[in-house]
Amino acid sequence: MNPVEIKGIIPALITPMNEDESLNLKELRNQVNRMIESGCHGIFCLGTNGEGYILDAAEKIQVLEAVVDECNGRVPVYAGTGVHSTKETIRLSRTAMDIGADVLSLVTPGFAAASQSELFTHYETIAKAVDMPIVLYNIPARTGNALDPATVGRLAELENIVGIKDSSGNFVNLLSYLDVGRRRKQGGFAVLSGNDQLIIWTLMAGGAGGIAGCANVYPRTLASVYDLFIDGKIEEAKAMNAAVQTLRGCFKYGNPNTIVKTAVAMLGYPVGKCRAPFNQVPADGIEALKKALAESKEKGMA
């Protein structure tokens, strides 16, 4: 297993599409370069904002191949290869390893309720089948299945399970994951915030950074949160993190990743809409986004 330092602001990259909902790989490559040139510390593809839940296996491979090729080793590539079944997750994870991804991000299986024993066995089986660093992904509002801190503690005993992304929005839960990291006997265990609003607080509590959907809209602003924190400029880092709240306030108008992708399109990038049926933003939501983007431009956010 090639070790990778899990740290910084890692954009949860959107997947650009054409009008017919086919992949726009040219624009995908453009967005990869935009993120890297803005100072982001990694690229996470095929996650929630990347619409990994609605892409077929062949499309996921195309996306991953393009991202790995365009990154060309400049920053680590995190591949969202978690799906509902253990068998298919292993197959896709092995493909990601062959393509050249650096880290696997494995969301909990969804739709069917899973016990903690079933979740442990799922991840343990994958970890033994794939010789790559694995970052667990907890987003119970979407999957219906939450990873208990005790289960994460057991999984952290496996060598290649090296961290977790927590998108629960529950900071107490995230702190429990940080306690797991402190107890890990075989090196660090990185805890990443999946809630953009909590990134600076995660860093201050001992976390490694965040996998950020809003970085698609404000890559430089969010990357600076981590860089300012590392430089000891805590108050400035807090201000940069708080600046994304205006955009997050627009999430009430639709699916958050639909709002994010719409905002990127409104910045002038041909990223298309989210794949149907998750592609509608009401008129008042569009107006709120226009206002939010105008305000952020006045503040110099980018």
C-alpha positions in Angstrom: 0.0 0.0 0.0 1.3 3.4 -1.0 0.9 5.8 2.0 -0.9 9.1 1.3 -1.1 12.0 3.8 -4.8 12.7 4.2 -5.0 16.5 4.7 -6.3 19.8 3.5 -9.3 20.9 1.4 -10.4 18.3 -1.1 -13.1 19.4 -3.4 -16.0 16.9 -3.8 -15.8 17.4 -7.6 -18.9 17.8 -9.6 -19.3 15.7 -12.8 -19.9 18.0 -15.8 -22.6 16.9 -18.3 -23.8 17.8 -21.7 -27.4 18.7 -22.4 -28.2 15.1 -23.2 -26.8 14.1 -19.7 -23.7 12.5 -21.3 -20.4 13.1 -19.6 -18.5 16.3 -20.5 -15.0 15.0 -19.9 -13.4 18.1 -21.5 -15.0 20.3 -18.9 -14.3 17.7 -16.1 -10.6 18.1 -16.9 -11.0 21.9 -16.8 -12.6 21.7 -13.4 -9.7 19.5 -12.1 -7.2 22.2 -13.2 -9.3 24.9 -11.7 -9.3 23.2 -8.3 -5.6 22.5 -8.4 -4.6 26.0 -9.6 -6.8 27.4 -6.8 -4.6 25.7 -4.2 -6.8 22.7 -3.3 -5.0 19.8 -1.7 -6.6 16.8 -3.5 -9.5 15.9 -5.8 -12.4 13.7 -4.7 -14.5 12.3 -7.6 -17.6 10.1 -7.8 -19.0 11.3 -4.4 -22.3 12.9 -3.6 -21.5 16.2 -5.5 -20.1 14.1 -8.3 -23.4 12.3 -8.7 -21.7 8.9 -8.1 -25.1 7.6 -7.0 -26.5 8.0 -10.5 -23.6 7.2 -12.8 -23.2 3.7 -14.2 -20.1 1.6 -13.8 -18.7 2.5 -17.2 -19.2 6.2 -16.6 -17.5 6.0 -13.3 -14.5 4.5 -14.9 -14.4 7.3 -17.6 -14.6 10.0 -14.9 -11.9 8.4 -12.8 -9.6 7.8 -15.8 -9.9 11.5 -16.8 -9.4 12.8 -13.3 -6.3 10.7 -12.6 -4.8 11.6 -16.0 -5.4 15.3 -15.6 -4.1 15.4 -12.0 -1.0 13.6 -13.2 0.3 13.2 -9.6 0.0 16.9 -8.7 -2.5 16.1 -5.9 -3.9 12.9 -4.5 -7.1 11.5 -6.2 -9.8 10.2 -3.9 -12.2 7.8 -5.7 -15.7 7.3 -4.4 -16.1 3.6 -5.1 -18.6 2.6 -2.4 -21.9 1.1 -3.7 -24.6 -1.0 -2.1 -23.0 -4.4 -2.3 -19.7 -5.6 -1.0 -18.9 -7.5 -4.2 -19.5 -4.6 -6.5 -17.6 -2.2 -4.2 -14.6 -4.5 -4.4 -14.8 -4.8 -8.1 -14.9 -1.0 -8.6 -12.3 -0.4 -6.0 -9.9 -2.7 -7.7 -10.5 -0.9 -11.0 -9.8 2.4 -9.3 -6.5 1.0 -8.0 -5.6 -0.2 -11.5 -6.4 3.3 -13.0 -4.1 5.0 -10.4 -6.3 6.5 -7.8 -4.5 7.2 -4.5 -7.3 6.8 -1.9 -10.6 5.0 -1.9 -13.6 6.7 -0.3 -16.3 4.2 0.7 -19.7 5.4 1.6 -21.9 3.2 3.7 -24.3 1.0 1.8 -27.7 2.5 1.5 -31.4 1.9 1.1 -31.5 -1.3 3.1 -31.0 -1.0 6.8 -27.6 -2.4 7.9 -26.5 -3.5 11.4 -23.2 -2.3 12.8 -22.0 -5.9 12.5 -23.0 -5.9 8.8 -21.2 -2.6 8.2 -18.1 -3.8 9.9 -18.0 -7.0 7.8 -18.6 -5.0 4.7 -15.6 -2.7 5.2 -13.4 -5.4 6.6 -13.9 -7.6 3.5 -13.1 -4.7 1.2 -10.1 -3.7 3.2 -8.7 -7.2 2.9 -9.4 -7.3 -0.9 -7.9 -4.0 -1.9 -4.3 -2.9 -1.0 -5.1 0.8 -0.9 -5.7 3.5 1.7 -9.4 3.7 2.6 -11.4 6.6 3.9 -14.8 5.7 5.3 -17.7 8.0 4.4 -20.5 8.6 6.9 -23.5 10.4 5.5 -26.6 8.9 7.2 -29.1 11.5 5.9 -28.5 10.1 2.4 -27.8 6.4 3.0 -29.9 5.7 6.1 -27.0 3.9 7.7 -24.7 5.6 10.2 -21.2 4.3 11.3 -21.1 4.2 15.1 -17.8 5.5 16.6 -17.3 2.0 18.2 -17.5 0.4 14.8 -15.1 2.9 13.3 -12.8 2.2 16.2 -12.8 -1.5 15.3 -12.3 -0.7 11.6 -9.4 1.6 12.4 -7.5 -1.4 13.6 -7.1 -2.5 10.0 -3.9 -1.1 8.4 -5.4 0.4 5.3 -8.5 2.1 6.8 -6.8 5.4 7.5 -9.6 7.9 8.0 -13.2 8.9 7.8 -15.3 11.7 6.1 -18.2 12.7 8.4 -21.1 14.4 6.7 -23.5 13.8 9.5 -23.4 17.5 10.5 -23.2 16.2 14.2 -20.0 17.7 15.6 -20.2 15.5 18.7 -20.2 12.5 16.4 -17.1 13.9 14.6 -15.4 14.4 17.9 -16.0 10.8 18.7 -14.2 9.8 15.5 -11.3 12.1 16.5 -11.1 10.1 19.7 -10.8 6.9 17.6 -7.8 8.5 15.8 -6.1 9.3 19.1 -6.4 5.7 20.2 -5.2 4.2 16.9 -1.9 2.2 17.5 -0.7 2.1 13.9 -0.3 5.7 12.8 -2.7 8.5 12.3 -6.4 8.3 11.5 -7.6 11.3 9.5 -11.0 12.8 10.3 -12.4 15.0 7.5 -15.4 17.2 7.7 -18.0 16.6 5.0 -19.9 19.6 6.2 -18.2 22.7 4.8 -19.4 24.9 7.7 -17.5 22.8 10.2 -14.1 22.6 8.5 -12.3 25.1 10.7 -13.8 23.7 13.8 -12.7 20.2 12.7 -9.2 21.5 12.2 -9.1 23.2 15.6 -10.3 19.9 17.2 -7.4 18.0 15.6 -9.0 16.9 12.3 -7.2 16.8 8.9 -9.4 19.1 6.9 -12.5 18.7 4.8 -14.0 17.2 1.6 -15.9 20.2 0.5 -18.8 20.5 -2.0 -18.7 24.3 -1.9 -15.1 24.2 -3.1 -16.6 23.7 -6.6 -17.9 27.3 -6.3 -15.1 28.8 -4.1 -12.0 26.7 -4.4 -9.5 29.3 -3.5 -11.5 30.6 -0.5 -11.9 27.2 1.0 -8.4 26.1 0.3 -7.2 29.1 2.2 -9.1 27.9 5.3 -6.6 25.1 5.7 -3.6 27.1 4.6 -4.4 30.0 7.0 -5.0 27.5 9.8 -1.6 25.8 9.2 0.0 29.3 9.3 -1.6 30.0 12.7 -3.9 32.6 11.3 -6.9 31.2 13.0 -9.3 34.2 13.0 -8.6 34.7 9.2 -9.3 31.0 8.7 -12.6 31.3 10.6 -13.6 34.3 8.4 -12.9 32.4 5.2 -14.9 29.4 6.4 -17.8 31.5 7.5 -17.9 33.2 4.1 -19.4 30.2 2.4 -22.5 30.3 4.6 -24.4 32.6 2.2 -24.2 30.0 -0.5 -25.1 27.2 2.0 -28.2 29.3 2.9 -29.4 28.5 -0.6 -29.5 24.8 0.0 -33.0 25.1 1.3 -34.1 25.6 -2.3 -33.2 22.1 -3.5 -30.8 19.1 -3.3 -27.5 20.6 -2.0 -25.4 19.1 -4.8 -28.0 20.4 -7.4 -27.6 23.9 -5.8 -23.8 23.6 -6.0 -23.7 22.5 -9.6 -26.2 25.2 -10.6 -24.0 27.8 -8.9 -20.9 26.6 -10.9 -22.9 26.9 -14.1 -24.0 30.4 -13.1 -20.3 31.3 -12.8 -20.0 30.6 -16.5 -18.6 27.1 -16.6 -20.4 24.6 -19.0 -21.0 21.9 -16.4 -24.7 21.3 -17.2 -27.4 20.2 -14.9 -27.5 17.3 -12.4 -28.9 14.2 -14.0 -32.7 13.9 -13.8 -34.7 13.8 -11.8 -32.4 15.7 -9.4 -32.0 18.8 -11.5 -34.6 21.4 -10.6 -34.1 24.7 -8.8 -37.2 26.9 -8.3 -37.2 30.5 -9.6 -36.7 32.0 -6.1 -33.8 29.6 -5.6 -32.1 31.0 -8.8 -32.6 34.5 -7.5 -31.1 33.6 -4.2 -28.1 32.1 -5.9 -27.6 35.2 -8.1 -27.6 37.3 -5.0 -25.3 35.0 -3.1 -22.8 34.9 -6.0 -22.9 38.7 -6.4 -22.2 39.3 -2.8 -19.4 36.8 -2.7 -17.8 38.4 -5.8 -17.9 41.8 -4.0 -16.1 40.2 -1.1 -13.4 38.9 -3.5 -14.3 35.2 -3.0 -13.2 32.8 -5.7 
